[in-house]
Amino acid sequence: MARLHTVLLLLSLLLLLVEPSVGLPAQSAALKRSKKRKKGTVEARLLNESHPGGGTGGAVDFVQLATKRYLDNDELTEWLHSYEKRCKSIAKLTSIGKSTLDKPIWVLEISDKPGQAEAEPSVKYVGGVHGDEPTGRVLTLALAEWLCANHKSDPRAKRIVSSMHLWLLPAMNPDGFTKKSRGNSANVDLNRNFPDRFEDMAVSGKEEPETVAIMDWTLKTGFVAGASMHEGALVANYPWDGTADSTTRYEACPDDATFKHLASLYATTHRRMALPDNLEFPDGGTTNGASWYPIYGSMQDWSYVVGHCLELTLELSPNKWPEEAGLGKLWEDNKDALLAFPLTAAYGGVWGSVRAEGKMRGAKGAELAPLGNATITVEGISTVTASRDKFGDYYRPLAPGRYMVVVSKDGYKPFSVNLTVPADGSGAQRHFVLAREDSSSSSDVAFNLRSLEPSSSSDDSGTVLPWKAGRKGGSAVIEPGSTVSAASRSRDRSLMLGAGAVVVYGLWVTHRRLSPRSLMRRR
C-alpha cells in the first residue's frame, strides 16, 4: 500500500506540472475563472444581450461581442482594461492624452513584448477621427480580439504579434462620438487641424488637444506605416491631400508608387472595395486625396512629412453611421485587409539593419555594432529612411520593382546595391555593414545577419532582431538586462525532459514490482 501511495503521489505531481489552461482559449478561460466577479462587465452585459437569461454553453466569442454594437466611451474604457488583463501576454494599454472634455485617448499596443523596445517596426490604426464616423472603434476592438484568440495558430496573427508592434487607437475623438458630430467638443474638424505642408508644417498653436496627442505619440513611437478609419465612401485614399491652388487634380507625392501599391493592397484584399459595383470608385477602390477633393491640415499628409509614416485614409462604408446589425459583416469585409496591410507595409519593401565595424577580434573577425541614423536612400525617390539608434534596424516600404539603394552616414564609406522587391509581399531583407572612412575595409551587404557575424562571436548589443529568436531563422539573442540565456533555456528544457523520463521510469519499475504481489493475492 505504501508503494501504491507513492505511485499516486507521483501521478499527482506530474499532473501539477501540466499547464491547466492548455487547449483552452485564453480569453474564455479568464472569463470562466472569474464568472461571478465579471457579471457586471461590459463583455458580460453584451453576452447577456445576445443570450438573455443564460450563457452560450461554450467558449465566448469576443470578436462577435466586439462587433455587436457601438460601445459608449465608458464601456470602451472598461473593455480595453478588461482586454489588457485577458490578453496580458500580448497587450499593453496606454493613454496618450486627453480630449478637450478630459476623456482619455486610449491606445492598445499588440506585441509579444508589449511595452518593450525591440528591433521591430511599429504600425498604427487610428479610429474615430470624426465623431460621427464610429466604425473604427469597432474594427480596432475586433482586430485586437481576433489577434488574441489566434496568435498561436494563425500564421498572419503569429507574425504580427511576434515581429512587430501594432498600435490600435479606437477613438481619437471621444467627445465627438458622444455628440454624434464630426468635430470635437469645440466643433473643430480634427482632420483639418494638423500642420500643413503648404505652411511648412509649422505648428500654429491652434492644434486641438486630440491633435497634439496624436502628433506627440507619432513622433515618440516612430511608425513605419499606418491608416485612419472613416466612413462616407468605400475607398483607400493616399497623399497628397491638397494642391497649391486648391484645384481638384492628381497630386503625386514622392512615394506615389508605394502609396498606390499599399492602397491597392488594402482595396483588393477587402471583400468589396475593389469590385466594379463600387459605384463611386469602380476602378480599383483607391484614390489620390487631391484628385478626389483637396483638403488641408490632414493627418495623413502630416504623418508622411513629419512622422515619416506612410499613412492611408480608409473610407470603410458609404454610410456615415452603419447600422449595428451590419457590424459583424463589416468586420468580415475588412479582416483580411487589416491583417495584410501592416505586414506588407513593414516587411514587403526593403528592411534589415545597418551595422558598423567596431574593434577587431584578431583572426575571428570584427565585432559588429548597430549603427543608428544611417540614411537609406532609394534612387529616384526624394524621401529617406533612417536606421534606428538603439538597434540599427530600418524598414523602407516600397512597391514591387527593381531599385538602387544607397546606405550612408558621415564618417563611413557609403554602400549601394541593386535589389528587387518581389511582388509576393515577402520583401527584400538586406543587412549592411559600413566601414569607417579611415578603415582599410570595404562596406558590405548580406541577405541575413548571420552571414555577417563570425560564427564564434556573440552579440554584445543585446539586440533581439525580428529575423532572430526563432522567428525568421537565426539564433536567439537576449534583451539587455535579461538574466536568461539561450543556452540556459535549452538546458532547462533538457532537465525537464530528463525529470519526466525519471518519473516515467519510476512508475514503470513500481508497476513491475507490484504486479507479482497483486497476482499472488488474487490466487
N, C-alpha and C positions, 0 to 999 in steps of 0.2 A: 504493500500500500504506500509506503514511503516513496518508492520509486515512481509509482503512479502519480503521486502528488508532485514529484519533481517534473515529470513529463507535462502535467497540466500547467505548472508554473512557467516552464519554458515556452509552452504554446501561448500563454497569456502575454509574456514579454515580447514574443515575436509579433503578436497582433498589435501591441502598442507601438512597435516600430513602423507599422504600416500607416501612412498618412490617411486619416479618416475622410478627407474630402476628395480623394482620388475618384475620378469618374463623375463627380457632381459639378454642375455649373457653379462657378464661384458666387455668382450673384444670387441664385435661388437658394444656395446653401446658407448664405449670410442672412437672407430674409427668413428662412425657416428657423435658424438658431435664435432669432430674436423676434419671433412672430408676435408675441404678446406686446413687447415693447414698441413695435413698429405699427401698431394698429392705427395710430393717428397720422402716419406719414403720408406724403403726397402719393407715393407709389401704392400704398395700401388703399388710399381713397380711390385712386384710379382703378385699381384691381376690383374694388367693390362696385364701382360704377359699371365695370364690364361684366361682373358676375354677382349681381345683387344677392345677398343672403348666403354666399358661400365662396369658396376658393375655386381655383382652376382644376384641382385634382392632380396637378402635375407641376413641372417646373415653370417658374414665372418667366414670361417673355417680356423682358424690359424694353426691347425695341418696339414691340407692339404698344406697350403702355406709353412710351415716349411720343408715339405718333397718334395717340387717341384724341388729344385736344391741345389747345394753346394753354400753357401754364401762365398764371399771373406772376409778377415779379417775386413775390414772397414764395410762391410754390417753386419757381425756378431756382431760387437760392437754396431752398430746402432739398430739392432734387440733387443739385450739384454737390452739396455737402454729403448727402447720402451716397452718391456715386463715388466720391473720393474714398469713403470708408469701404464700400463694397468691392471696389476695384483698386485698392490702395497700392497694389504692386505695380500698376501702370499709370497711376493718375496723381496729379497734384493740382489743387485748386488755389487760385490766386486772384485777389482783387487788384486791378491795375489802376484804379482811380474811382472817382465818384461822379455821378451825373450832376446836373445843375440842382436837382432836388435831393442830392445827397444819397442817391441809390448806388450801391456798389456795381461796378462793371467787372463781371467775373470772367476769368479765363481758365479753361481746363488744359493742362499740359499732359499729353499722352506719350509715354515712352517707357521702355523697360527700366530706365533710371531717371524718373521724373525729378526735376529739381537739381540734377547734377550736370555739370558742364562735361560735354563729350565731343569727340571729333565726329559729329553728325550734323546734318543740315536741319534747319527749322523751317516749317511751312505753316501758314495760318489760314483759318477760315473765320470770317467775321460776319455775324448775322445782325439783323435789327438795326442797320444804319438809319433807316427810316422807320418811324414808329408804326406806320400803317402798312408795313410790309413784313409780316411776322414769321414767315416760314423758316427763316434762319435759326430761330430759337428751337424749332422742332427738329430740323435736319442735323444740327450740331449735336443735340442730345441723342438722336437715333444713331448717328455715326459713332459717338462715344460708346454707347451701349453695345453696338454691334462689334466694335473692336474688343471690348472687354470679354464678350461671350465667345469670340472666335480667334483671339490672338494666339492660341495654342494649336489651332487646327487648320485655319485658312491661310494659304501662303501669302496672300496680299496683306492680311492683318498681321501676320508674323513679321513681315518685312517692315511694315510701317512702325510697329511697336519696337522692333529690335534695332532698326537702322536710322531712325530719325526722331525728332521731337515735333509732334503735331499739336498745334495750339488751336483750341476751339473757343471762340468768343460768341456766345449765343445772342447777346443783346447789348449792342453798343449804345442804344438809345432807349433805356428802360422807361424814361418819363414819357416819351412819345408813344410808346406802346400803351401805357395806361390811358393816355388821352385819345388813342387811336388816330394820331395825327402824324404827318410826315416829319415835321420838325421836332426839336426837343421842347422842353418846357418854356423856352424863350422864343419858340417858333422859328428857330434857325435851322435851315436845311444843312445837316452835317456833311453831306456830300457836295457842298459848295463852300465849305468852311476851312479847307486846308490851304496852306500857301500854294500859290500857282506859279507855273513856270514862266508865264509872261510878266511876272513880278519878281523874277529871280528867286523864287521860292522863299522869299523873305517872310519871317514871322511877323504878323501885323500887330499882335497883341489882342486881336478881336476873336481869336480862336476860342471856341466854347470848351468847357471842362472835358466833355467827352472827346473832342478832337485832340486836345492836349494829351489826354491819357493814351490815345492810340499812337500819337506821334512818339511820346516818350517810350512806350512799350516796344514799338517797332525799332527804334534806334538802339535801345538797350539789348534787344534779343538778337537782331540781325537775321532777317528772314531771307531765304533764297527765293521763295515764291509765296503767293497767297491768292485769295479770292474773297470778295464780299458778296453777300447773298441779298437779292432784291426780288421784287415782283412788279409786274406791269407788262411783261413780254416774255418770250421764250428764246433766249439768245445768250451767247457768251461774247462779252464786249471787251475790247482791249485798247490800249493807248495808241495815239493821243486822243484826249477827250475834247480839246479845244483847238481853235485856229486863231491866227494873229488878227484876222479881220472879221471874225465871228461868222464867216460863211460856212455853210454845210458842205463839206467835202472830205475826201480821204486824206488824213494827215498821218503819215507814217513816222514812227519813232525809229531810233537806231536799231532796235531789236525787233523790227516789224515781222521778220520771217519766223522768229522764235515765238512771238506772241500769237501769230496766226496758227502756228503748229499747236500750241497749248490750248488755244480756244477751240480749234477743230477737234483736238483730242477729247475735250470735255463734251462738245456737242455730239460727236459721233458715238461716244461711249454712253451718253444719255439715251434713254429709250426713245425719246420723241423729238428732241431738239433739232436734229439734223434731217428730219424727214421732210419730204416735199409738201406735206399738208400743214407745215408751219407757215401760215399764210403771210405773216409779216417778214419772215426771214427764210424763204423756201430754198435758198442756195447754200445750204450747209449749216444754218443756225448760228452764224458768227457775224460780228460787225466791228469795224473800227468805230470808236466812240464818236469822233468828229463827223464821220460820214453818216451817222445816224442823226444826231443833233449835237452841236457843240455846247459844252458846259465848262465851267471854270471853278477851280478850287476843289477838284475831285480827289478822293482818297487814292485812287489807283495811279494817277499821274504823280502825286506827291510821293507815294511809296516807291515808284520806279526811279524817280530822280534823286530823292534824298535818302530813302531807305534802301536803295539798290535791291529792291524786291520786285520781281516780275509778277504783277498782280492783275487779275482779271476781275471784271464786274459781271456776276452771273445773274441774269434775269430768269427766274425759275418758274414763273406762272403768269399767263396773261391776266389772271385775276389778282387784283391787289391784295385781297384778303381771302384766300381759298377756304372753302367750306371744310370744317373739321372732319367730316366723313371721308374726304379725299386725301387726308394727310398720309395715310399708310401707302396709298398708291404713289403719292408724290415722292416719298422716301424710296420706294422701289424704282421709280423712274430715274432717280439721281444716284442711287447707291454705288453702282459700278463706276460712274464718273467721279464721284467724291473719293473713291479709293485710287483710281488711276491717276488723277491729276497730281497729287503730291509726290508719288513715286516717279512719274515721268519728269516733272519739273526739277526734282532734286537729283535724280540719277540717270535721266535719259539723255543728258548732254555730255559734257566732259567734266570729270571730277577726279579727285585724288588728293595729293599732298605735295607740299614743297618743303624740301629739307636742304640743309647746308652741311658741308663737311666741317667737322669740329677737329678735336685733337686726334692725332694719329695713334693707332694701336699696333704699330710695328707691322709684322707680317700678316696680322689678322685684318688689316684694312683700317679705314677711317670710321670714326664714330659719327653718326648722322643725327642732327638736331633739328626739330621743327623750325621752320623759317616763316615767321609771320610778316604780313604786309608786303609780300611779293605780289606783283601785279601780273594777272593773267589776261593777256590781250588777244583778241581774235581779229585777224587781218580783215579789214573791210567793215568792222563794227567799232564805233567810237567809244562805247561804254566799256569799262574794265571791271574785272573782278579781282578781289584781293584775298590772299590766303589769311587765315585767322591766326591771331597772335599766339595763342596757347598751344595749338595743335599743328598749325601749318596746313590744315585741310582747306580745300576750296571746292565750290560747286558752281559750275557755269552752265545754266540751261541753254540749249541750242536745238535748233531744228535739225532733222537728219540731213547729212551732207558732208562735203569734204572741206576741211578748214586748215589754215595755218595758224597755229597757236604759239605765242611768244610769252615766255615767263622771264621776268626780270626784277632786279632790285638793286638800288645803289650799293656799290661796293662788291657786287657779284657779277660774274660773267653770265650774260643772258643766254637763254636756250630757246630754240624754235624747233617745232616739229609739225609735220603734216599728219593729220589724222582724219579718220572717218567716223562720224556719229551715225550708228546704224538706225534703220527705220523701225526696228522691233522694240525700241524703248529701253534696251539694255545699257545704252550709254557707252562712252569711251573712258576707261579708267587709266589715268596716267599719273605717275609719281615722278617728280622732278628733283634732282639734286643739283644745286647751284654751287659752283666753285668760287672761292674768293678771287678777286681780280689779281691779287699778288700770288696766287697759287699756281703751281705748275700743272695742276689737274684741270680737266675739262668738265663742264657741266654735262649732265646726263639725264636720261629719262628711262623709265621702265613701266611695264604693264602692271606689275604688282610690287608691293612694298618689300616682300621677302627677298626678291632678286637683287635689291639694292643693299641689303644688310649682310655683313659677314655672318656665316652660319653659327659661329660661336659667340657672337655678340649678344648683349642684352639691350633692351630698350630702356635707357635711363630716364627717358622723359615721362614714363608712366602713362603714356597715351593709349587710350582704347579707341582704335580706329574701326569704322563700320565694316571694313573688309577683313577684320581680325576677330578674335574671340569666337571662332566657330561660326561666324555669320556668313562670310563670303570667302572662307579659306584663310589660312594663316594661323599662327599660334596665338594663344591668349596673352594679353598684357593687362596688368592690373592698374587701376586708378591710383593716383598719388594718395598716400595715407592709408591705403588698404594693407591689412596685415596678413592677407591670404594670398598665396602664390598659386600659379597654375600647377606646380609640382605638388604642393600640399593638398590641393583639391583632388588630384589624381591619387595621391597616397591615401587620402580619406576614403575615396571610393574603393580602393583595394582592401583597406582594413574592414570596411563594411561588408564587402563580398566575402572576405575571409571569415569574419564573425558569423555570417549567415551559414557558410559551409560547415563551421564547427557545430553550430546549433543543429543543423540537419543531420550531421554525423552522430551527434549525441543522441538524438531522437531515435535514429536507426539502431544504434547499439543497445539502447534501453529496450526497444521493442524486441530485439533478438533475445535479450536475456529474460524478459518477462514471458515470452511466448511459451517456452517449455513448461514453466511452472503452471501457467494457465491450463495447458493441456493435461498436466498431471492432476490438477484439481478436478477437471471435468471427468477424467477417467475414474 
